[in-house]
């Protein structure tokens, strides 16, 4: 192909038209490929999310961990990596302490109908529904 300086005006216009048509065709192809790429990215993200789920990080049963193509969940450290329930070491504690001299003491006794719940060999067992409230229950 000769240099652009050596081409006539008609040849340059024909080349320009051909390049515009090729540019439009390539722009359409790029738009189609970008759409396909976005769909594939969403699909890959969904599949990665599904394959990363196991019984350790979701509500799935442990039997579903050994499906073909799924990686096994990582083994948890034996007793070393998990915090114990309750107050953690170093955390400030707060309790309501017992006192030997309370401001007010209210006695509560069981009330209601007594009945024989069942018999133990030779002895009936009497029960009632106690009322539990306040500071003491007897």
C-alpha positions, 0 to 999 in steps of 0.5 A: 500500500502506498504512503498516504502522501502519494494517494489521491483524494478519491483514494483517501476518501474511499480508505476513510469510508472503509475505516469508518465501516470497520470501526463501527463493526469493531465497536459493535463487537466490543459492546457484545464482548463487554456484555458477555464479559460482565455476564461471565464475571457475575457467573464466576463470582456466583460459582466462587461464592457457592464453592466457598460455602461449607458447613463451617461458614453456612447452614449447610449440613456437614455431609455436603462438604465432601461433594465432588469438586468442592474443597474440604473446609480448613481444619479448626485449631483444637481448642486454641483458636476459639474464645471461651464463652463468658467474660474474657480475660482482661475484660472488666467484670460487673456483678450484683454482690450479696450483702449481709445487711439488705435494705428489705427482705421479703419472704415468699412461700409456695402457694396453690393446690398441693397434689400427689404427683406420683408415688414412690415405693410406699410414699406419695410425692406431694408437689405444688406450683411455687410462686417465685418472686422477690428475693427468697423462695422457700 
